[in-house]
């Protein structure tokens, strides 16, 4: 079987800038990514499940070292919590999470849990945070009504986050 070539190997360059050594977001110094996959073969009213959560940590101390940010909508569909704050303030102060459509709320709760554990002053002597959680519809892979991603999956993805591929 022939190995598929990457688009750049075919002479097609997307964008103006070269890729990093791994062509990954983690090529950017300080960026870590963690993922937790949820798979279940149960075929009850909540299964099966083939979904998960990916968490991007842009730096080690995001709340105290907030980063400039912006957003751009390509297709006009899909939701992202916290994006209005990014547009208004131009910063991010929480990890960025990606999950399936019907788990956005649960994943947002997981990010808040992580942030309040790490920064006990949040919501007390410090302001609140609004997590950034984006979604995609993976209902062709699982029963979205099962809402299979839980807070512990979010916390695990954060704890597993690493630099590099």
N, C-alpha and C positions, 0 to 999 in steps of 0.2 A: 504494500500500500504506500502510495506517495505521501510524503509529509506536506501538510499545507504550509504555504509560505505566508509570512506576515506581509501586510500591505506595503510597508517600507521596503521590503526585499523586492517588491515588484516595481520600485521606483516611484511610488506614490507617497508624497510627503504631505501630511495633514498639519496645518498650522505653520507658524514661522520659526518655532524653536525646536532644537534637537531634543530627542528623548534622553532620559537618563540611562544608566547602564542596564537597568532591568525593565525599562519602559513601564514603570509603576509609580503610583503616587508616593510610595515610600522611598523613592529616589530623592525626594525633597528632604533635606536634613531636618530632623526633629519630628517628622510625621510618622505615626504608628497606625497600624490597622489591625483590628481583631474581628473574628467572625465566629459565629456559632450557628451550626446547621441543625435543624430539627427534622427528623425523619421518623415517621411512624406508619406501619402498614395496617393499623386498625381501620376497619371500614365501618365504624359505627356512625352515629350522627355528627361526630366531630372529626372524623378522619377520612381518608389518609392525610398525612402531612409530608410535604417536601418544601420546606421554607427555611427561614432563618433571619439573622440580623447581622449586619456589618457595621462596625463602629470605627470612625476615623478620629484619631486624637492628633490635632495639628501641632501641639507642643505639650510639654510636661506639666505646665501650670496655667491652663487656659483661662481660668477665672482672674488670676492676678496679672497675667500677661496676655491680655486680649489681642486678637489679631484683626487687622483690617479685612473686610470681606465685602462682596457684592453678589448679586444674583442675576440670572438671565433665564427667561422662560423660552424654551424652544418650541414646544408643541401646544402649550396652553392647557394641557390636561395633566393630571397628577397633582398631588398635594405635597406641601412641605411646611411643617410647623416651624415657627420661629423666623420665617423668611421676611415678614414685615419688619421685625426688629433689625434684621440685617440691612434691609433697604433704608430704614429710617436712621439708624445709628452708624451703619457701616462697619460693624464689628461682629465677631462671634465670641462667645464666652462659655460654650459647652461643647462637648464632643458632637460630631455629626453622625447621625445614624441612618441606615437604609434598611427597610423591611418591607413586608407585604402590606397591601392597602388597609386591611382590617386590623392590623396590629400597631398602627401609628400611635394610638393612645397608650397602649401598654408599654411600648418602647420609650415614649416620652416619659412615662412614670419611672422607667428603669434609669434613664439618664438623670432625672431629678433625684432619685434615690442615691445614685453614685455621687452626684454633686453635693448633696446635703451631708452625706457621710464624710466626704473629703473636705468640705468647707462647712463646718457646723454653724458658722455665723450666718449663712444664707437664710434669709427669711426671718432672722432675729435682729441682729445689729447691721447686717448687710442687706442689700436689695435682693430681689428674687431673680431667677434665671428662667429663660424661655428656651427649651431645647430645640435643636434643629433636627427634625426627623423627616426624611423623604420616603416616598412609597413607590412601589410598582405592583401591578396586579399579577400575582402568580397563581390565580385561582385555577388555571388549567393544570397545575401540578398538585393541588391539594384542596381540601374543603376549607375555604376561608372563614366559614362560620365557627370553626374550631378555635380560631385565634390561638394558634399553637405556640407562638413566641411569648415567653413570660419574662418577668423582671430578672429572674436568675440567669436567663440566656443573655440578656443585655449586659449584666454585671460580669458574666463569664467572658463575653466577647471583649469587654474593656480590659479585663485581667489578662487575657491572652494576647492583647495587642503587641505587635512587634515591629521593629524597623526592618526594612528589606522585604524581599518577596516571600 
